[in-house]
Structure formats: C-alpha cells, structure tokens
Amino acid sequence: MKFEVSVIIPVFNTERYVEKAISSVLEQPEVVEVVIVNDGSTDNSFQIITKLQAKDSRIKVYHHPNNVNKGRSASRNLGIKKASSKYVAFLDSDDFYLKNRFENDKKVFSEDSSIDGVYNAIGAHFYRASKEFERVALKLTTISEKLKPEELFEELLYYKKGHFSIDGLTLKKSIFDKVEFFNETLLVDEDTHMFLKMALKTKLIGGLLDKPVAMRGVHEANVFNNANLYNKAKVYELLVFWSCKNNISLKRIDALLGKYWMFKLQEGKGVVKYFGCWFYIFFSNKKILFSSLSTKYFPMILLSKRVFSFFYKKIKKN
C-alpha cells in the first residue's frame, strides 16, 4: 500500500508563522492532504490560509461550530476525524517540518506492519532572542536511545532518556481506536497524556533520534511559557481512570498513582483535601479499590512517610 499522510494543523492566531508551517508540509511528497482546523482565530490567520488553499487543493480547512475557540485537543480531534489517509501526523501552526520529514517513517512502516507509530527527534527555531542554556536545552527533543516498545512507558513516565514531541510523531490513524482521542478537558499537557496512553497500549518505535525532522518555533507567545495553565496531577488522575477502564496492569497503575500523589502533595492542600482525592479515585475504580494500592496510597500512610522522610533527612544532615 502506498504511504500517504494527512497532516493535521490546529491554528489559533499564528499569522506570523502559519504560512511557513503549511508550506513546509506541502513540500513533503508523502502528504496528500493538509487538514487545517481554524480554532476561532481572530487575527489574519484564516485569510492567509485561504490564499494558500487557492493555490493547492491539498489544503482542507475546517472550523468548530460557530467558529468558536475550543483549544488544541478539540482541534486535533476534529482533524483526526476529517483525515482521509491511513497515516496521520501533526504540526503546531508556529512550527515547521524539515526536508524529507517522512522518508524514514515510510521505510519503518513498510518493514513492520504491526507498528502503530514512529516517534522522531525535533529541534528548535528561535524567533526571539535566546540564551545559551535555552539553545542547549532545546537543541534536540528526543528519546536518547532506541527502546523496545514495552520499555517506552516507564521511560516517558520518569523522563529517564528524554521524551518526544507531537511534531515528530507519525501514526496509523487506527491507533485512536485503541487509545481514544485527545482529552479535551486538558488545556495543556494533552500530548503528554496521549503519549502515555499510546505507550501503555500500542506499539511505538523510535525513528530518527539523532537529528530533527521538524523545528519547534520558540517565541514570546508560546503556551508553555504560562505555568498557570499546567495541572500535572490532573493529567495522571485522568490516566489512572483511563487505565482502570482499559485493563492496564496494576503495576503500571501503581506507577501512575505514584506520579499523581507526588504532584498532589506538592500542592500542599491539606489532609482533608487528600482524603477527598483518595475517596474519589479509589471509590470510582473498583479495579484498584480492592487492591493493595488503596492501602499504599491512603493519605495518612503517605503523609506519615513524608514526615518520616523529612526528619530523617534533617537528622542525616546534622
């Protein structure tokens, strides 16, 4: 079967970057359509897209009802539903692909039909002044070595060997039958949530890990500059619920609960709040309520361990 890709680009007020993004996709010979979801843009993004569409029929443009802004997750989900190819990839509208973006992916999928997706390295392009530590940190976003698919979950969970970006991911569209769509309640970190679901239930392998296939646009308006949007505990809470419904092993749910409680304890909300969280999670999921995990993560036990650890470190320091 011919390797053809639909590339999904959510667009919201990126008039400075969107033409470069779309043009970089159209340059890829494997791309048969560019699925653009205009997410309620109020700048000139839509006008730019319309001009490009008049020149290339591969560009397909969609909107949410009443042209409202629904966020990246809802926009990607709409794009997935509209995509017509067997393979899909994503690009944020302030990023861009490099030459031969899909050349190696095509080869990897042809060699193993059981693969659900391929992740690759990406780099960074600065549209603003940058400092050396930023250039070093963002030079290559990648998994640092080849991993077996069954090893990926733990590596992503604990960031032992790096991570990957959605811009470097190529997937069979059928993967979403296994993991469902992006969670639309998450304003950010929806990609982290999705990657962990995929690592738990599908076969992802590394492609080009030592050189970028795409470039992240770094500028003043990047969403990851706004720390107030992030709710790490919520990401892992949702993953626990999803895992309980999808027959994920207790060992891996244990790992997710460990991350969830780590972020919850960092919030410092107090014992009553912790009890409320414990009751909500465990009484909503019988799979873990009647397991040893309900005792392991009981708030008084967790807090006792934390207090013991605090005083132990104090004594050891003195």
N, C-alpha and C positions, 0 to 999 in steps of 0.2 A: 504493500500500500504506500502511496506517495506521502511523504512527510510534509504536511501543511499545517500552519499555525494561525490561530486567531489571537491577536494581541489586544488585551483589554486595558484601556487607559481611562481612569476616572479623572475628571477635570473640574477644578474649582478655583477660579480666579488666579490663573497662572499665565496671564497674557505674555509675560516676559519670556516664558520657557516652552510653551506648548507647541509652537511650530517646530522647534528643534527636536522635541520628543517625537512628534508624529513623523517628521522627515526621517529620523533615524530608524524608525520601524519600517517605513516604506522602502528603505534601501535593502532590507533583508529579503532575499529571493524566496525564502520558505513562507513568507507571510502572505496569506490570501485575503485577510481582512483585518482592518483596524477598528475594533469596537470601542467607540468613544462614548462615555456616559458623561454628559454635561450636567454636573451636580449643582444646578442652580447658580451658575456663575453670574456675577453682576458687573464684571469688567468686560474687556473686549475679547475674552477667550472664545466665545461662541462665534463671533464674526471671523476670527482667524481660522477656526476650524471649518466654517462654511466655505471660505475661499479655497482652502486646501482640498475640501471634498469635491469642489467643482472641477478640480484637476485630476483627481484619482478616485475612481469608483470603488476602490477597496475600502475607503473610509465610510463607516456606518456610524451614525450619530443617534443616541437615544437620550431621553430625559425621564426623570421621575414625574409622576402625576403633578400637574400644575407647576411644573418646573421648580419644585422645592429642592432645598439642600438637605440631603439625607445622610451624608458622610461617606467615608471611603468603603466601609463594609457593604452598605446597601448598594453602592455604585458598582463595586466589583461583582456583587451577586447578580445584579441586573445584567452586567456584561457577560457573565458566565452563561446565563440563561439564553442570551441572544447569540452567543458564539456558535458558529456552524461547523467548525473544524473539530477533528478528533483530538487535537492538541491545543492547549491554551497557554499563554504566558501573560505576564503583567508588566506594566511600566507606569510609574508615577509620572504625572504630567510635567514635573520640573526635573526629570531625569532623562537620560538618553542611552540608547544602545550603541555599542561599538560595532565595527565591521565584522561580519561572519558570526553574529550573535548565536545563531542556531546550528552552525556547521557541525560542531562536535555532538550536540544533543541528538541530531539526526542519526549520527553514527551509533551512539549509545542505544537509542531505542531500537534500531534495526538489529542490533546484536542480542538483545534480550527482550522479548515481547512481554515478560512478566513485570517489567518495571512500570511503576506508576508515575514517577517523576525524577527529574535530574536537577540538582542544585549546583550553581556555579558562583565563582567569585565576582564581586563588583568593586569598582574604585570610587573616587570622589572628585568632583569638579567644583572648585570654589568660585562662586560669583561675588564673593565679598573678600575683604582682607582676611587672611588666615594666619594662625600662629603655628610654629613648628610642631608642637605637640598634637595639634589637630591634623595636620598633614600626615604625620606619622600614624596616628590612631586610625584615620580613615583611608589610608593608602590602599588597603585591601581588606574588604569584609568577606571573610571566607571561613570554611572549616579547614583547619591546618593540615589535615592528612586524610587519606582515603579511609572510610569507615564501612563496616558491614551495615546493612540497613537496620538490623536488630540492635546495633550499638548507638544509633543516632539519637534516640530518645534521651538516654542518660547524658550524652554529650551536650545536647541542646539545653537540657534542664539545668545543668550545672556550669555551662559555659567553659568546659574544660579545654576544648580545642576550637573555640571560636563559634561562629554562627554564620548564617547566610541571609541574604536579602531577597525579597519578593521579586526584585528586578532580575535576579539571576536564576529564577525558577521556571522550569518548563514542565508542564503536566499533561497527562491524559485527562481530558475533560471528565471521563468516567470516575475519576478519583473522588469527585464530590458526591457520588452515590454512596461512597464508603464513609466519608467524614462530615457530610452535610456542608452547608455554606458558611461564609464568614459570619461571626456573631455580631449582629447589628446593635447590640447594647454597648459594645466597646467603642469608644471614640478613638482610642489609640491602642496599640499592642494587640490589635486584632490579627496581625500577621503572626506574632509570637504564638498566640492561641491556636491559630490554624496550623502552624508548622509542627507544634507538639502533637496535635491530633493526627496529623499525617504520619509523624514518626511512630506513633503508637499503633497505627492500624494499616499502614500502607508500605510500599517498597520504594523508598527514595534512595538514590545513589549520587555520589559526587561526580561531577563532570570536570570542568576546568577549574581547578582550585588555586592555581599559582599565578593566574593572570586574569584581569577583569573582562567580562563580556558586556558590561554596562557601567555607566557612571551615575552616581548619585549627585544631584545638584544641591550644593550647600549654600544657603543664603539666609538673610535675616528673618524670613517668614517661615522657616521650617517648623513643622508641627512639633518635632522632638525637642525644640527649644522651650516648650511650655510644659514644665514639670507638673503643673496643677491638673493636667488632663490625665495623668497616669494613675491607675489604680491596680497595682500589681496583685494585691490579694484577690481582687475580683476575677482576674484572669485565671488564677489557679482554682478558685472556687468553681467557676464555670467548667473548668477541665475535670474536676472531681465529679461533678454531676454528669457530664458527658461520658466519662469513663465508666461510671456505675451503670449507665444505660447500655453501654456498648461492650460489656463483658471483658473489660480490661482487667488484668491480673491485680490482686490485692497488693502485690509487691510494688507495682508501678503507681497504684493509687496512693500507697503509703508515701512514695516519693513526692507526689503532687501535694498531699496533705502537709508534708514537711515544709515545702515552699510556701504554701498558703499560711500556715501558722507563723512562719518566720516573718512574713510581711505584716500579719495581723498584730503580732507582738510589737513590732516596730511602731505601730500606730499609737500604742500607749493609751488605749481607750478604757482600760479598767476591767476588773474581774467580771462584773455584771455583763458587760458587752461581750466578753469572751464566752461566757456561758450561753448567751443568746446565739452566738455564731455556731457553737458546738451543737446545740439542740437543732438548729436549722439544718445544718449539713447532715448530721447523722440520722435524725428522725425523718429526713426526706429521702434517705437512701438506705433501704433495708440491707443491701449488699454489704455495707460497712457497719451498720448499727449493731449487728450481731457478730461482729468480728473483734479481734484483739485491738484493732485500730481505734475503736471507740474508747477504750481504756487508755491506750497510748496517748491520745490527743485530748484527754479530759483536761479542762483548764487548770484545775488545782494541781494536777501532776506536772503539767507543762510549766506552770509558774513556780512550783517548788524546784524544779530542775534549773530554772533560770536564776532563782535566788541562790541556790547552792553554787551554781557556776560563777556568779558574781563574787560571792565571798571566797570561793576557792582561789579565784584569780587575785583577789586582794591579799589573801594570806601568802600565796606564792610570790607575789611581788615584794612583800615585806620580808 
